[in-house]
Amino acid sequence: MSTGDMRHLGDDPATPARLRRIPSRLLSIAAAQADRSVSAGLAAADAHKWHYAVLAALDDSGQASQATLSRRTGIYRSDLVSVINELAGRGLVRREHDLSDRRRNIITLTAEGREQLSRLDHLVSALQDDVLAPLSPAEREQLVGLLTRLVQHHAT
C-alpha cells in the first residue's frame, strides 16, 4: 500500500513503512474505523451495536436467559443488564421471571422488537457497504472468510 492509500486508514503519511506493513496494526486501525462508522450510523437511528446484537440473537435463537444472551452476544453480563433495560423500556423485548428458577430472567423479542430489528438489518447492511466500499463483492466474501478463520483460530 502506498502512503496515499494509507490516509483513508487514519494513518499519518510520516508513519514508518515497517509499521504500515504490520497486519495486526492494520486490522486494529480498520476495526476502529469500522466500529466508529457503524456506531455513528446506529446512533443516528437511536440504536447501539449491542441493541442490534441482542435483538438479532433473540430473533435467531429464540428467548433466552440473560446469561445465555451474554454468551451468544459476547456482551458482559453487567453491561447486558442495562442494554436489556433500554430495550425493555422501548418495548422491544420483554423480561419475565423464569418459572423454573425465579432468580433468573427470560428475555423475549416482542413484535416491536422484530420490526426494529428489520429496520436495523437494513441499516447495518448499508453501513457494511460503506465500510467495505473499496472491496469488490468477491473480496468482501474473502475478507469475511479470512477474518472468520482468524477469530476461530484464536478462540480455541
C-alpha positions as protocol buffer text, in pm:
chain_id: "A"
residue {
  index: 1
  type: MET
  ca { x: 0 y: 0 z: 0 }
}
residue {
  index: 2
  type: SER
  ca { x: 124 y: 345 z: -78 }
}
residue {
  index: 3
  type: THR
  ca { x: 125 y: 629 z: 170 }
}
residue {
  index: 4
  type: GLY
  ca { x: -171 y: 783 z: -12 }
}
residue {
  index: 5
  type: ASP
  ca { x: -368 y: 461 z: 27 }
}
residue {
  index: 6
  type: MET
  ca { x: -299 y: 464 z: 400 }
}
residue {
  index: 7
  type: ARG
  ca { x: -459 y: 805 z: 458 }
}
residue {
  index: 8
  type: HIS
  ca { x: -808 y: 655 z: 449 }
}
residue {
  index: 9
  type: LEU
  ca { x: -700 y: 433 z: 739 }
}
residue {
  index: 10
  type: GLY
  ca { x: -635 y: 734 z: 958 }
}
residue {
  index: 11
  type: ASP
  ca { x: -261 y: 674 z: 940 }
}
residue {
  index: 12
  type: ASP
  ca { x: -13 y: 958 z: 918 }
}
residue {
  index: 13
  type: PRO
  ca { x: 198 y: 965 z: 600 }
}
residue {
  index: 14
  type: ALA
  ca { x: 505 y: 1004 z: 822 }
}
residue {
  index: 15
  type: THR
  ca { x: 439 y: 665 z: 986 }
}
residue {
  index: 16
  type: PRO
  ca { x: 737 y: 438 z: 923 }
}
residue {
  index: 17
  type: ALA
  ca { x: 683 y: 189 z: 640 }
}
residue {
  index: 18
  type: ARG
  ca { x: 755 y: -107 z: 864 }
}
residue {
  index: 19
  type: LEU
  ca { x: 463 y: -5 z: 1087 }
}
residue {
  index: 20
  type: ARG
  ca { x: 234 y: 37 z: 786 }
}
residue {
  index: 21
  type: ARG
  ca { x: 304 y: -326 z: 688 }
}
residue {
  index: 22
  type: ILE
  ca { x: 210 y: -491 z: 1020 }
}
residue {
  index: 23
  type: PRO
  ca { x: -114 y: -685 z: 964 }
}
residue {
  index: 24
  type: SER
  ca { x: -229 y: -670 z: 1326 }
}
residue {
  index: 25
  type: ARG
  ca { x: -183 y: -292 z: 1326 }
}
residue {
  index: 26
  type: LEU
  ca { x: -380 y: -257 z: 1002 }
}
residue {
  index: 27
  type: LEU
  ca { x: -655 y: -480 z: 1144 }
}
residue {
  index: 28
  type: SER
  ca { x: -669 y: -261 z: 1452 }
}
residue {
  index: 29
  type: ILE
  ca { x: -694 y: 62 z: 1254 }
}
residue {
  index: 30
  type: ALA
  ca { x: -955 y: -81 z: 1015 }
}
residue {
  index: 31
  type: ALA
  ca { x: -1157 y: -225 z: 1305 }
}
residue {
  index: 32
  type: ALA
  ca { x: -1154 y: 107 z: 1490 }
}
residue {
  index: 33
  type: GLN
  ca { x: -1270 y: 293 z: 1181 }
}
residue {
  index: 34
  type: ALA
  ca { x: -1541 y: 37 z: 1106 }
}
residue {
  index: 35
  type: ASP
  ca { x: -1659 y: 47 z: 1467 }
}
residue {
  index: 36
  type: ARG
  ca { x: -1678 y: 429 z: 1462 }
}
residue {
  index: 37
  type: SER
  ca { x: -1871 y: 426 z: 1134 }
}
residue {
  index: 38
  type: VAL
  ca { x: -2119 y: 159 z: 1241 }
}
residue {
  index: 39
  type: SER
  ca { x: -2164 y: 310 z: 1588 }
}
residue {
  index: 40
  type: ALA
  ca { x: -2234 y: 654 z: 1438 }
}
residue {
  index: 41
  type: GLY
  ca { x: -2482 y: 509 z: 1188 }
}
residue {
  index: 42
  type: LEU
  ca { x: -2667 y: 320 z: 1458 }
}
residue {
  index: 43
  type: ALA
  ca { x: -2663 y: 621 z: 1692 }
}
residue {
  index: 44
  type: ALA
  ca { x: -2831 y: 827 z: 1419 }
}
residue {
  index: 45
  type: ALA
  ca { x: -3112 y: 568 z: 1431 }
}
residue {
  index: 46
  type: ASP
  ca { x: -3122 y: 589 z: 1815 }
}
residue {
  index: 47
  type: ALA
  ca { x: -2968 y: 244 z: 1843 }
}
residue {
  index: 48
  type: HIS
  ca { x: -2644 y: 85 z: 1958 }
}
residue {
  index: 49
  type: LYS
  ca { x: -2446 y: -214 z: 1831 }
}
residue {
  index: 50
  type: TRP
  ca { x: -2537 y: -402 z: 2149 }
}
residue {
  index: 51
  type: HIS
  ca { x: -2908 y: -337 z: 2087 }
}
residue {
  index: 52
  type: TYR
  ca { x: -2867 y: -493 z: 1745 }
}
residue {
  index: 53
  type: ALA
  ca { x: -2673 y: -789 z: 1884 }
}
residue {
  index: 54
  type: VAL
  ca { x: -2939 y: -870 z: 2146 }
}
residue {
  index: 55
  type: LEU
  ca { x: -3229 y: -833 z: 1903 }
}
residue {
  index: 56
  type: ALA
  ca { x: -3052 y: -1049 z: 1642 }
}
residue {
  index: 57
  type: ALA
  ca { x: -2963 y: -1318 z: 1899 }
}
residue {
  index: 58
  type: LEU
  ca { x: -3323 y: -1337 z: 2021 }
}
residue {
  index: 59
  type: ASP
  ca { x: -3458 y: -1349 z: 1667 }
}
residue {
  index: 60
  type: ASP
  ca { x: -3214 y: -1618 z: 1556 }
}
residue {
  index: 61
  type: SER
  ca { x: -3233 y: -1846 z: 1860 }
}
residue {
  index: 62
  type: GLY
  ca { x: -3548 y: -1752 z: 2049 }
}
residue {
  index: 63
  type: GLN
  ca { x: -3600 y: -1642 z: 2406 }
}
residue {
  index: 64
  type: ALA
  ca { x: -3308 y: -1677 z: 2641 }
}
residue {
  index: 65
  type: SER
  ca { x: -3184 y: -1611 z: 2990 }
}
residue {
  index: 66
  type: GLN
  ca { x: -2960 y: -1312 z: 3041 }
}
residue {
  index: 67
  type: ALA
  ca { x: -2663 y: -1545 z: 3096 }
}
residue {
  index: 68
  type: THR
  ca { x: -2732 y: -1722 z: 2766 }
}
residue {
  index: 69
  type: LEU
  ca { x: -2768 y: -1389 z: 2585 }
}
residue {
  index: 70
  type: SER
  ca { x: -2436 y: -1279 z: 2731 }
}
residue {
  index: 71
  type: ARG
  ca { x: -2266 y: -1588 z: 2586 }
}
residue {
  index: 72
  type: ARG
  ca { x: -2441 y: -1554 z: 2248 }
}
residue {
  index: 73
  type: THR
  ca { x: -2355 y: -1187 z: 2202 }
}
residue {
  index: 74
  type: GLY
  ca { x: -2025 y: -1153 z: 2386 }
}
residue {
  index: 75
  type: ILE
  ca { x: -2169 y: -872 z: 2597 }
}
residue {
  index: 76
  type: TYR
  ca { x: -2059 y: -881 z: 2961 }
}
residue {
  index: 77
  type: ARG
  ca { x: -2348 y: -970 z: 3193 }
}
residue {
  index: 78
  type: SER
  ca { x: -2317 y: -644 z: 3385 }
}
residue {
  index: 79
  type: ASP
  ca { x: -2339 y: -443 z: 3060 }
}
residue {
  index: 80
  type: LEU
  ca { x: -2618 y: -662 z: 2925 }
}
residue {
  index: 81
  type: VAL
  ca { x: -2849 y: -567 z: 3212 }
}
residue {
  index: 82
  type: SER
  ca { x: -2852 y: -202 z: 3105 }
}
residue {
  index: 83
  type: VAL
  ca { x: -2895 y: -298 z: 2738 }
}
residue {
  index: 84
  type: ILE
  ca { x: -3196 y: -513 z: 2826 }
}
residue {
  index: 85
  type: ASN
  ca { x: -3333 y: -232 z: 3044 }
}
residue {
  index: 86
  type: GLU
  ca { x: -3311 y: 6 z: 2746 }
}
residue {
  index: 87
  type: LEU
  ca { x: -3470 y: -242 z: 2506 }
}
residue {
  index: 88
  type: ALA
  ca { x: -3746 y: -334 z: 2753 }
}
residue {
  index: 89
  type: GLY
  ca { x: -3814 y: 35 z: 2817 }
}
residue {
  index: 90
  type: ARG
  ca { x: -3872 y: 78 z: 2444 }
}
residue {
  index: 91
  type: GLY
  ca { x: -4100 y: -227 z: 2427 }
}
residue {
  index: 92
  type: LEU
  ca { x: -3854 y: -417 z: 2203 }
}
residue {
  index: 93
  type: VAL
  ca { x: -3800 y: -706 z: 2445 }
}
residue {
  index: 94
  type: ARG
  ca { x: -3995 y: -850 z: 2736 }
}
residue {
  index: 95
  type: ARG
  ca { x: -3828 y: -961 z: 3059 }
}
residue {
  index: 96
  type: GLU
  ca { x: -4006 y: -1224 z: 3269 }
}
residue {
  index: 97
  type: HIS
  ca { x: -3905 y: -1439 z: 3562 }
}
residue {
  index: 98
  type: ASP
  ca { x: -3820 y: -1797 z: 3467 }
}
residue {
  index: 99
  type: LEU
  ca { x: -4095 y: -2015 z: 3615 }
}
residue {
  index: 100
  type: SER
  ca { x: -3843 y: -2289 z: 3696 }
}
residue {
  index: 101
  type: ASP
  ca { x: -3598 y: -2050 z: 3865 }
}
residue {
  index: 102
  type: ARG
  ca { x: -3742 y: -1720 z: 3992 }
}
residue {
  index: 103
  type: ARG
  ca { x: -3389 y: -1574 z: 4027 }
}
residue {
  index: 104
  type: ARG
  ca { x: -3338 y: -1596 z: 3652 }
}
residue {
  index: 105
  type: ASN
  ca { x: -3495 y: -1371 z: 3387 }
}
residue {
  index: 106
  type: ILE
  ca { x: -3603 y: -1487 z: 3044 }
}
residue {
  index: 107
  type: ILE
  ca { x: -3581 y: -1230 z: 2766 }
}
residue {
  index: 108
  type: THR
  ca { x: -3820 y: -1248 z: 2470 }
}
residue {
  index: 109
  type: LEU
  ca { x: -3830 y: -1045 z: 2150 }
}
residue {
  index: 110
  type: THR
  ca { x: -4156 y: -852 z: 2100 }
}
residue {
  index: 111
  type: ALA
  ca { x: -4331 y: -775 z: 1772 }
}
residue {
  index: 112
  type: GLU
  ca { x: -4200 y: -419 z: 1802 }
}
residue {
  index: 113
  type: GLY
  ca { x: -3852 y: -563 z: 1854 }
}
residue {
  index: 114
  type: ARG
  ca { x: -3882 y: -766 z: 1531 }
}
residue {
  index: 115
  type: GLU
  ca { x: -3984 y: -452 z: 1343 }
}
residue {
  index: 116
  type: GLN
  ca { x: -3688 y: -259 z: 1487 }
}
residue {
  index: 117
  type: LEU
  ca { x: -3455 y: -547 z: 1403 }
}
residue {
  index: 118
  type: SER
  ca { x: -3576 y: -541 z: 1043 }
}
residue {
  index: 119
  type: ARG
  ca { x: -3500 y: -168 z: 1022 }
}
residue {
  index: 120
  type: LEU
  ca { x: -3160 y: -219 z: 1183 }
}
residue {
  index: 121
  type: ASP
  ca { x: -3080 y: -511 z: 949 }
}
residue {
  index: 122
  type: HIS
  ca { x: -3122 y: -277 z: 653 }
}
residue {
  index: 123
  type: LEU
  ca { x: -2918 y: -5 z: 822 }
}
residue {
  index: 124
  type: VAL
  ca { x: -2636 y: -240 z: 923 }
}
residue {
  index: 125
  type: SER
  ca { x: -2623 y: -378 z: 569 }
}
residue {
  index: 126
  type: ALA
  ca { x: -2589 y: -25 z: 429 }
}
residue {
  index: 127
  type: LEU
  ca { x: -2323 y: 58 z: 688 }
}
residue {
  index: 128
  type: GLN
  ca { x: -2129 y: -255 z: 590 }
}
residue {
  index: 129
  type: ASP
  ca { x: -2147 y: -146 z: 227 }
}
residue {
  index: 130
  type: ASP
  ca { x: -1999 y: 189 z: 328 }
}
residue {
  index: 131
  type: VAL
  ca { x: -1722 y: 35 z: 541 }
}
residue {
  index: 132
  type: LEU
  ca { x: -1628 y: -215 z: 270 }
}
residue {
  index: 133
  type: ALA
  ca { x: -1679 y: 21 z: -26 }
}
residue {
  index: 134
  type: PRO
  ca { x: -1325 y: -22 z: -165 }
}
residue {
  index: 135
  type: LEU
  ca { x: -1370 y: -401 z: -190 }
}
residue {
  index: 136
  type: SER
  ca { x: -1546 y: -598 z: -462 }
}
residue {
  index: 137
  type: PRO
  ca { x: -1816 y: -850 z: -359 }
}
residue {
  index: 138
  type: ALA
  ca { x: -1565 y: -1134 z: -403 }
}
residue {
  index: 139
  type: GLU
  ca { x: -1308 y: -952 z: -190 }
}
residue {
  index: 140
  type: ARG
  ca { x: -1570 y: -889 z: 80 }
}
residue {
  index: 141
  type: GLU
  ca { x: -1655 y: -1257 z: 88 }
}
residue {
  index: 142
  type: GLN
  ca { x: -1287 y: -1347 z: 104 }
}
residue {
  index: 143
  type: LEU
  ca { x: -1229 y: -1096 z: 384 }
}
residue {
  index: 144
  type: VAL
  ca { x: -1514 y: -1239 z: 589 }
}
residue {
  index: 145
  type: GLY
  ca { x: -1373 y: -1589 z: 538 }
}
residue {
  index: 146
  type: LEU
  ca { x: -1023 y: -1486 z: 642 }
}
residue {
  index: 147
  type: LEU
  ca { x: -1143 y: -1292 z: 946 }
}
residue {
  index: 148
  type: THR
  ca { x: -1364 y: -1585 z: 1048 }
}
residue {
  index: 149
  type: ARG
  ca { x: -1065 y: -1820 z: 1033 }
}
residue {
  index: 150
  type: LEU
  ca { x: -858 y: -1583 z: 1247 }
}
residue {
  index: 151
  type: VAL
  ca { x: -1134 y: -1544 z: 1504 }
}
residue {
  index: 152
  type: GLN
  ca { x: -1197 y: -1919 z: 1522 }
}
residue {
  index: 153
  type: HIS
  ca { x: -826 y: -1995 z: 1549 }
}
residue {
  index: 154
  type: HIS
  ca { x: -772 y: -1757 z: 1838 }
}
residue {
  index: 155
  type: ALA
  ca { x: -1093 y: -1858 z: 2014 }
}
residue {
  index: 156
  type: THR
  ca { x: -951 y: -2203 z: 2091 }
}
